[in-house]
């Protein structure tokens, strides 16, 4: 995981003058550094064509290095993808599965971490889902909550589990998995651990090598504040050595631009997943975003500040209207709420410049560590008015 870099004072981001953005769990604003990097790449390609690479270099290499630093892993273990689904699909489709093999996941995973595994049923594997549990939240049945380690251990003991695919943070309730404990169980039972970090990468510490995580997939446009249509994939060398290739093209091969050489020599580092031409402007933008926020300010500091802002929300929102979702010992980046007519509350808050979202029946607030207490106080006033006005 990255160490904090000294962060000089910076002016507010453009959107901070427009309102209070609490939807980093959805589509976040694009950092100015990312927008500038994309413009610089496009401008150079416009002027120099293929010569852009000689002038600006290969931005995917810069992205590998930045994400490797963020995760505390070698740059060679990182790949640039288009989204979480693409990364997880290449891992799932590449696993050496046989009829009767089992894959474990959670019943309320986001579709990006469900359908790639469900597709393996065509190969005779079985996708089995961890049941939803209250996990100490006191929430009633019918609302997404979380999963229990006891259920995971019980299902692992039944044998033939080849992969466990879980999100670090659930997109609805905000439940945060104990990846250290999950990783220990997976190692004990010889299962690959595949993590969807869409709701954590960039705002919560994550060290896959330390935790025994074999793969991490995440998009660029949430907590990294990068461009839509970008993603990253970390894979351990041990996992890659077991995977078969499922997507192929010129960029996959070690012989590079020797295009008439059709020898089968695929890269075995992270480039194993970079099979064809991708958007270089998008890669440059995402690399700049990773450098500008989580690496510049330090993901641990961002996590601490985001936690303080969530606590302000808990203290300030009217508990007569808002019922916070809380899991003992778990304080993840998404703070979800039960509130009457959440869709209406979200619309009325948006009309006053506060952006929140609704998923799974919850109203989600997702402040980031670059934000200020003043922004949260403004959001509290707006959200309280919105809830009162939406009450029947």
ZALUM-745196 format. One record per residue: residue in three letters; x, y, z of N, C-alpha, C, O in turn. Coordinates in steps of 0.02 Angstrom, whole numbers, plus 50000, padded with zeros to 5 digits. Atoms other than C-alpha are relative to their C-alpha. Layout:
alaXYZXYZXYZXYZ
...
***
This chain:
unk500424994050000500005000050000500445006250000501005006150025
unk499604994050008500585017549965500115003550066499695003350111
unk499874995549945501405028750092499775007049981499745008749922
unk500244993250014500765046550109500575004249973501125004250001
unk499534995150027501675059250002499815006850028499215008150036
unk500194993349978501755077150066499555003349949499715003549890
unk500504997250046500245085749992499965007550010499715009850062
unk500064992849994500385104449960499275002149997498844998549973
unk500684997450002498845115149981499785000749927500175002649884
unk500274999450068497735114949828499355003850003499015003750054
unk500664996750003496245125349774499454994849997499584989049979
unk500565004850006494525117249780499934997649928500095001149881
unk500145002550066494065106249635499395003649971498995006350010
unk500554996150029492825113949511499314998250027498915002650040
unk500675002049978491335103749568499865001950072499275002050093
unk500124998049931491595109049749499675006950005499375008650056
unk500344993650002490985126249699499274999349978498875003949987
unk500685001150026489415118649622499534997050051498934998150047
unk500425003449951488795108549770500414995350042501024996250049
unk499665005049958489225093849882499894993249967499334990849961
unk500045006250038489625077749791500114994150047500674993150071
unk499965005849955489255062149895499844993649962499544989049990
unk500135005950043489165049649751500644997249971500664995349912
unk499385003150024490955043449737499934992549992500364989249962
unk500145007150010490195026049746499644998849934499504993049916
unk500335000750065489355029449578500495002249946500994998849933
unk499534997050047490175040249444500255006550032499865011150044
unk499714994149967491355052849522500195005249948500255003749889
unk499734994950046491905069349445500714998049979501064994450014
unk499335001350027493485068549340500495005150028500375011250023
unk499494995449974495025075949423500285004449944500385002049889
unk499704995750051495735091049331500664997349972500804998149913
unk499385002950024497415082149321499874994749947500254994049899
unk500175005050050496585067949226499755003149936499945000949881
unk500244996650061495675079549107500585003149962500605002849900
unk499434996850033497305088749072500444994849966500694996049911
unk499595005350030498255072449039499684997349936500024996149887
unk500355002450060496925066548916500065005149944500185003449886
unk499944994850051496955083348826500705000149971500795001049910
unk499314999850024498855082848816500134994349952500474995249901
unk499895005750045498835065548739499645001249933499945000349880
unk500384998950062497475069948613500325005549958500355005049897
unk499674994550036498365086148567500634997449965500764999149908
unk499385002650029500005076948539499854995249943500214995249893
unk500175004450055499175063448434499765003949939499925002349882
unk500244995850055498305076848331500595003049962500575003549900
unk499444996650032499985085248296500524995149971500834996649920
unk499435004250017501165070348283499824993049979500264989149961
unk500195006850019500155054648246500364994950043500354995450105
unk499665005349963501165039248294500585002850041500814999550088
unk499454997049963502525050948355499825001950071500255003950110
unk500214998449932501495053948511500354995550051500494997750107
unk499685004549952502295038648591500725002150014500955001550071
unk499314997749989504055045448565500025006150045500495007150083
unk500014993949961503545061848646499724999150071499975002150118
unk500335000749935502425056048788500094993250032499924992350091
unk499925006749972502875037748812499354996149998498844998549974
unk500585004449998501675023348838499645001150067499904999350119
unk500344998449937500385029048967499784993850039499684994350100
unk500185005949961499915011249012500564998050048500424995550102
unk499445001649955501655008949086499985004650061500115002550118
unk500064995449944501415024549191499434998050046499484998750107
unk500575002249959499735017749249500194993850040500034993450100
unk499785005949963500495000849295500415002150061500304999450116
unk499574997949945501795009649401499615003450056499725002150115
unk500404996449949500535021049489499564995350040499544995850101
unk500445004649964499305007249531500414995050041500204993250096
unk499575004449961500714995749584500225003250065500235000050117
unk499814996449939501285009049706499415000550048499494999850109
unk500594999449958499515011349769499854993550037499664993650096
unk500165006549971499284992649801500594996750035500514991650069
unk499415003149970501054989149858500214993649964500444988949996
unk499835005950040501354976749716500445002249941500455008149925
unk499614998250059502544976149566499565002749944499005000449934
unk500364997350057502004986449417499844994649949499334995049914
unk500105005350048502164970649313499394995750014499174991949971
unk500595003849982500674963149405499355003749986498815001350004
unk500594995750011499484977049349499845000349925500295000649883
unk500234999250069498454978149190499495005749996499145007150044
unk500504994950015497424992249113499414996649967499504993149917
unk500605002950029495634987049077499495005649986499625011450000
unk500524995150016494034995649021499505000750057499165005850063
unk500484999949945493004991349175500124993850044500524989550027
unk499945005749954492814979149320499774993549967500094988349976
unk500275006050032491774967049216500524996749955500584990549954
unk499515002850046493154964949087500544996350039500724990750022
unk499485003249961494474961149218499764993550032500114988450027
unk500255006049967493404948849315499814994649949499894988649964
unk500185004950051492794940449155500624996349975500604990249965
unk499405003450024494564936949095500284995350053500554990050036
unk499785004549947495004929549264499544994050004499784988350005
unk500475005549992493424919249279500034995149941500054989049950
unk499995004350059493484912749100500674996349994500704991149962
unk499345003150006495334908649118500154994850052500644991150044
unk499855004849947495234898249276499914992849974499464991549936
unk500065007050021495524879549250499474996350040499624993150090
unk500565002949964493814873449303499784993549967499834992749906
unk500265006450024493084856049287499294999150025499105002250074
unk500685001249976491304849649303500004997950073500394993550094
unk500045001449929490824849249486500405004750044500305004950105
unk499644995049961492044862949539499515005350024498995006549992
unk500454995249968491264876049651500315007050003500925007650014
unk499804992949993491364895149652499535003050052498935002250048
unk500404996949948490784904849804499995007649991500515010749977
unk500074992750001490114922649803499435001750048499184997450084
unk500524997649954488834933049898499375001449960499405003649903
unk500634999850036487004933549853499835006949973499455007449924
unk500174993350023486934952549833500595003749969500645009749976
unk499444996750034488524955849735499755004449942499215003249915
unk500144996050060488544969249600500064995549939500474990949939
unk499995004450058488224961549428500704998749970500824993349944
unk499335001150028490044964149375500364994250034500804991150004
unk499695005449963490534951549509499524994150009499604990050054
unk500465005749998489094939649477499994996349933500114990349930
unk500095003350064488854936349292500634996649973500574991349943
unk499415003750024490674931949250500064993150032500314988450001
unk499975006449965490544917949379499414995549981499484989549976
unk500585003950022488804912649329500124996949932499894991449917
unk499845002550066489454910549153500404993450004500394989549956
unk499595006049995490604896649217499564993750009499814988150005
unk500445005749997489084885549241499974996449933499814990449930
unk499985003250065489214882249054500584995049995500574990649952
unk499445004849998490844873149095499894994650052500324990450063
unk500165005149951489994862749228500175001950071500064998050117
unk499874997749932490564872949378499345002450032498865003849997
unk500604997949964489304877749512500155006550037500635006950075
unk499964993849963489084895549575499534999550060498934998650052
unk500395000449939488514895049756500075006550039500625009250045
unk500024993349972488004910849848499944999950076499514996650104
unk500044999149928488354915350028499345003450017499155008349985
unk500654996949983486684919450113500115006850031500635008350060
unk500004993449969486284936950169499874999250075499424995450095
unk500075000349927486474939450358499975007150027500225011749995
unk500024993349970486144954250475500695002650020500795008750021
unk499314998049982487984954350531500015005350055500425009950054
unk500014995449944487534963550690499675006749987499685011150030
unk500284993550019486644977550598499305001250029499095007050035
unk500704999249979484894974150665499525001349943498935002549955
unk500434998850057484234976350489499544994149987499744988449999
unk500475005550012482694966150441500164996249936500534998649893
unk499955003750062482634952650310499685004049944499225007949955
unk500284996650058482284958950136500435005749975500355008049918
unk499524994850021483644972350133500694996849994500874992650036
unk499325002650004485414968350073500405002150062500365007950083
unk499604998549940486584967250223500724997749989501115001549960
unk499325002350009488164956650224500034992450006499524989050004
unk499915007349994488894939150243500424998550062500805002850085
unk499645002249940489604929450390500584995449981500524991249937
unk499435004450012491314921250394499844992850016500124988349985
unk500195006849983490514906050475499684996449940499814990549929
unk500305003050060489484903050317500544998649949500524993349917
unk499475001150048491024905150209500414993950019500564989749976
unk499605005749978492014892750313499624993449990499914988449968
unk500415006050009490594880150311499984997849928500044991949912
unk500055001850071490434880950123500684998049972500714993749928
unk499345002150022492314879750098500154992850022500464989049985
unk499875006749974492384864150205499674994649959499894988849961
unk500345005050041491194855450086500424997649941500264992649909
unk499535002450050492634854249963499885002549929499335004649911
unk499994998550072493054857749781499845007349984499595008949930
unk500074992950014492954876749798500635002449966501185002049995
unk499424997750038494104883849665500115007550006500675009950002
unk499934992749996493734902449685499475002950047498915000450050
unk500454996049960492944914549808500025007049972500555010149970
unk500054993550033492344930649726499565004650041498955003750044
unk500374995649955491844944749843500225007249990500785008649969
unk499834992949999491784963749849500305001750067500104999150119
unk499744997649937492844972349979499475004050036499415003650097
unk500554996049972491374984250006499384998849958499404999449897
unk500625001250036489574980149960499695006649978499685011550015
unk500224993750031488804993149845499345002550027499175008350017
unk500654997949974487114993549933500055002150074499965008050091
unk500004998849928487314992050121500645003450025500645006450079
unk499364997649977489144997350130500384995150043500914996850069
unk499665005249960489614981150221500704999049972500804998349912
unk499295000750019491514979450220500264993350023500234991750082
unk499765006749984492274962150212500665000350038501065004950028
unk499365000949965493674956850329500444995849954500464989749959
unk499615003650051494854952350187500574995950030500764990850002
unk499475004049968496224946550305499734993250021500054988150010
unk500305006349978495064933450379499774995849940499874989749939
unk500215003750060494334928850209500614997049965500594991249944
unk499395002550032496094927150138500284993950036500504989150004
unk499755005849962496614915350279499584993849985499864988349975
unk500435005750015495104904150248500124997349930500144991349920
unk499885002250069495424903750061500664996249995500694991049961
unk499355003550003497244898850086499954993150033500234988350008
unk500075006449965496774885250210499654994749957499784988749963
unk500405004750039495584877550084500215000049926499864997049885
unk499745000450068496604880449925499575003349948499545001049891
unk500444996550047495384892749844500325006749980500625010050021
unk499794993350022495834907949739499535005250030498935004150035
unk500414994549975495234924349815500025005749950500555008749937
unk500084994850051494594936849686499575005550030499025004350054
unk500334994549965494094954049749499805005549951500205007849910
unk500264994150034493004967349670500115006050047499795006550099
unk499834994249959493724983649739499705006449973499975011849983
unk500324994150029492544995349647499845005250052499895011250040
unk500234995449948491945002949811500535001350054500365003150110
unk499484998849950493625004449898500655002649971501005006450005
unk499344998250025495125007049783500055007649993499695010749954
unk499894992850001495755024649811499795003650064499985009350075
unk500234996849938494925027949980500074995450060499974997550117
unk499905004849946495275012250083500644996249987500764994149930
unk499385003850010496955003750110499854992949976499394989749999
unk500085006750028497124987650011500694997649979500995000349933
unk499365003150017498694976950005499894992849982499924988550026
unk500185006850018498284961249906500534994850017500364989250037
unk499475004949985499974952949930500004998250074500104992450092
unk500025001249927499834954850120499394995950020499424992050067
unk500645003049981498034948750123499884993249968499394989849984
unk500115006250035498244933650011499475000449946499144995549930
unk500494999050054497144941049875500354998649933500895001249920
unk499695002150063497484933449704499845004749942500235005149894
unk500174995250052496594946449597499575005650029499165004450074
unk500394994149982495884963949619499795003549936500225005149894
unk500264996250057494774972349489499625006050025499275005750075
unk500354993849980494124990149498499935004549940500345004249894
unk500064994950052493485004049386500405006250019500605007050076
unk499634993849987494365020749368499565005850019499825010950043
unk500434994049996492845032049382499635000850066499185005150071
unk500324999149935492315029849563500495003550047500605009550039
unk499594996949948493505033049709500685002449974501025006150009
unk499384997450031494995036049592499885006449961500355009849941
unk500194993850034494035050449508500315000349930500555005649908
unk499725000450067494625044749337499454999849947498865000849963
unk500494999950055493785043449166499554993949999499764988450018
unk500455005650012492265032749131500304995749944500584998349895
unk499735004550051492765017349031500714997950013501064995849967
unk499325002249982494385013749125499954995550061499494995950101
unk499975004449942494865000449250500704997350008501134998249965
unk499355003149987496324991249326499884992950026499364991450055
unk500035006949977496674973049364500684998150027501194998549992
unk499395003049970497974966049484499904992550000499374990050017
unk499995007349993498404947549473500674997950027501195000750010
unk499385002749973499684937749570500344995649946499994992749905
unk499665004650047501024928349470499744992850005499684989349955
unk500245006849990500374912249546499334998849965499234993649933
unk500645000750035498614915349480500115000049925499844995849889
unk499914999650073499214920549307500294993649972500114991649916
unk499705006250025500234904549291499484994549992499604989749955
unk500525005150004498624894649312499475001749948499074997349930
unk500544997850045497534904649190500144998249928500714998349904
unk499965000650073497184900449010499815006749969499465010750000
unk500144993750035497094914548884499304999849970499124994949937
unk500684999850027495324919748837499895005849951499395005949915
unk500044994450048495634935948739500695000849969501195001150005
unk499354999750034496994937548609500005005349945499495006649914
unk499914995150052497674950648491500745001649995501154998650030
unk499304998450012499284958648432500375002150064500955000450073
unk499664997449942499654967148597500154994750053500544995950099
unk499885005449953499614950748691500704997049994500974994450042
unk499405003950015501204944248610500655003650014500715009750005
unk499344997249984503004946748662500355002749938500775007249945
unk499654997750060503554949248480499785006949978500065009549929
unk500174993050012502674966048479499825001549928499354998649900
unk500174997650067502704974448309500254995549944500204997249885
unk499825005050051503404959248219499374996249981499294990349998
unk500685002550009501644956448156499944993849956499434990449959
unk500025006150041502064942748030500264993950037500254988450010
unk499775005549958502794932148170499404997850043499235001250091
unk500605002449966501294922048229500154994950053499724990850071
unk499845004649945502214912348363499565001650060499395007450073
unk500424999049940501174909648519500465001250060500694996550094
unk499574998149944502194919148648499675005850038499905011550035
unk500354994649964500974928948758500415002550059500804998850090
unk499714997349939501594940548893499724996050059499154993850059
unk500235003549940501504932249063499965004750061499805002550116
unk500114995149946501484948249168499305002949991498874999849960
unk500674997150005499984959849182499775001249929499175001549916
unk500194998950070500034962648994499654993949970499404994349914
unk500395005950020499284945148980499275001849988498924998449951
unk500714997950006497614954348995499915006049954499345008149942
unk500044994250045498024968848877500084997649929500614998349898
unk499975003850062497604959648718499975004349937500195002149884
unk500094995950059497234974148601500055007350017500135009250075
unk499924992849992497314992848575499465002950045498875001550037
unk500464996649954496535003048714500085007549992500525009849955
unk499964992750004496245021748736500605002450039500635001950101
unk499404997549967497935029348773499855006550038500145007850090
unk500184993949964497145046048821499674998250066499805001550117
unk500325002149938496075036948950500514997250049500474998550109
unk499485002749956497585027549018500425005650029500585005550089
unk499624994349975498565043849032499615003750053499895005950104
unk500414996549952497105051849122499964996350066500024999350119
unk500065003849939496895037749246500664999950039500665000450100
unk499354999849966498765037149284500095006750036500335006850092
unk499934993449969498725055849319499555000550061499745003550111
unk500464999749943497215053749434500274996150060500234998450117
unk499715004049945498045039949536500575003850033500645003850094
unk499444996149973499595050749555499765006150039500045008050090
unk500204993549972498625066549596499624999550065499655004150106
unk500405000249939497475060349733500254994750049500564996650099
unk499805004749947497825043749824500754999750012500954998750069
unk499285000249988499705043949796500265006750026500715006850068
unk499774993449979499925062649820499815001350073500225003850112
unk500244998449932498885063749979500074994150048500054995050109
unk499955006049958499075045850041499324997050013498885000350041
unk500665003249992497655033350043499814999350073499224999550089
unk500175000549929497785031250232499715006650026499235006650064
unk500274993549978497525050050258499315001149971498865003750005
unk500654999350031496085050050135499484995850037498914998150048
unk500475004349963495285035450228499825003050067499245002850087
unk500134997049935495465044250395499535006049994499075006850034
unk500434994250008494695060350332499294997949978498805000850003
unk500665002450021493275051050245499624997250060499014998350066
unk500335002649940492915042150410499755005650045499215005250073
unk500224994249960492835058950501499375003149970498925005150006
unk500584997050033491605065450372499384995750008498834998250016
unk500575004449988490505050150389499745000850071499135000650083
unk500224999049932490475052850576499615006650008499135006950046
unk500384993749999489905070850548499294998849974498815001650001
unk500665001550027488475064150443499584996250052498994997750061
unk500375003649948487985051950581499765004750056499215003950082
unk500174995449945488005065950709499505005349978499135007950020
unk500394994250022487105078750601499334998449968498885002549972
unk500645001550032485725069950505499474998450052499614995350104
unk500575000749954484025069750589499834992650008499574989449961
unk500125007249989483875052350666499264998450006499074992650010
unk500715001350005481995054650668499794998349929499274995349917
unk500135001550071482085053250478500484994849973500294990449935
unk499475004250028483725044350443500214994750051500344996350109
unk499775005549958484195027350514500644997249969500614994049917
unk499365002050031486045023750483500094992450000499884989050047
unk499825007150004486615006650426500704999350030501185002650009
unk499375000849965488005000850541500134992750013499684989050034
unk499785006849986488974984650557500565000450052501065003950040
unk499484999649948489994982050717500694998349973500794993349938
unk499315001150022491854983550685500125001249927500654999449901
unk499964999150072491544988850506499795007249983499225009049994
unk500164993150020491635006850442500295001249931500845003949924
unk499764999450068491785006550254499845006749968499515010950000
unk500074993450033491775020850128499285002149986499145008149982
unk500704998350014489895019850094499614999950065499614994950101
unk500454999649943488735025750232499295000249973499065005249945
unk500695000750025486985019750190499505001750055499645001150115
unk500534997949954485355025550268499334997049979499204996149920
unk500715001550013483575019650285499615006450012499675009550065
unk500384993849996482415034250252499374999049958499394995549908
unk500625000450039480625035950191500105003349932500415008649927
unk499994997450069480485038650003500715002249980500825008149964
unk499314998050014482365038349970500105003149932500505007749924
unk499924997150067482185042049784499785007350000500115011549970
unk500244993149997481185057749821500495004350040500635010050021
unk499504996349961482435063049955500615001649956500865007249958
unk499424998950043483855060849830499865005449948500305009649934
unk500174995050051482955071249698499985007050031500235011850002
unk500054993449968482585085349820500685002550023500825008550020
unk499324997949982484375085349883500385002449939500745007349942
unk499654998050062485015086149704499785006949978500195010749951
unk500244993350019483925101449673500345005550040500365011250018
unk499634995149959484915110149812500754998849996501135001550037
unk499285000650011486615104249748500354994650038500974994550039
unk499695005649963486915088649854499854993549963499264991849953
unk500085006050041487195072649755500094993850042500634992550069
unk499995006649967486755055949836499654995149953499354997249903
unk500315005050043486125039649762499614995050042499704994550102
unk500415005249968484905025649801500154993349967500134992749906
unk499895006850025485315007149784499744995150052499874995850112
unk500235005349956484454991949857499545002350056499504999150108
unk500454997349949483205002549954500335004850048499995007750090
unk499644995449956484555012750042500165006549963500255006649902
unk499714993850024485045030850019500744999850020500914999050079
unk499285000749987486955030750002500345006950002500235011149958
unk499574994149997488125044550059500724997449998500904992850034
unk499325002550010489935042450004500495005949994500725007549939
unk499514994550002491085056950053500704997349989500864991750007
unk499315002050013492905056449999500465004150045500275009350072
unk499534996949954494455061250097500285006749978500625009950018
unk499784993450021494825076749993499505005450021499645011350015
unk500534995249985493205084850052500085003050069500485000650110
unk499934996149938492975096950196499394999250045498864997050024
unk500555000149952491915097750352499465005049981498865003849992
unk500504995050020491075113350285499534997249948498934998549949
unk500435003150051490435103450136499494995350033498914995250014
unk500455004849967489705090150251499465003750039498885001550040
unk500524996249963488825103050360499485002849952498885002949967
unk500484997650051488045110450203499554994349978498944995249971
unk500405005850022487495092950147499504998050054498934996350038
unk500455001949945486745089250319499385004449999498825001950005
unk500574995550000485645104750311499534998449942498924998349951
unk500415001550059485045100450135499644993350009499044992849995
unk500315006649994484735082050172499464999950054498964996450046
unk500534999749949483765085850331499375003349972498825001149986
unk500584996750031482645097850235499654995249951499044994949949
unk500285004550050482415084950097499604994450032499074992650007
unk500355005649967481915071050217499355002450032498844999050027
unk500624997449969480655081950311499485001449947498894999749956
unk500484998350052479855088050150499734993849965499184994049937
unk500235006250034479745070150083499594995650046499304990750023
unk500375004249953478945063150241499255000249985498985005449968
unk500725000150016477145057550216499605003850052498985004250046
***
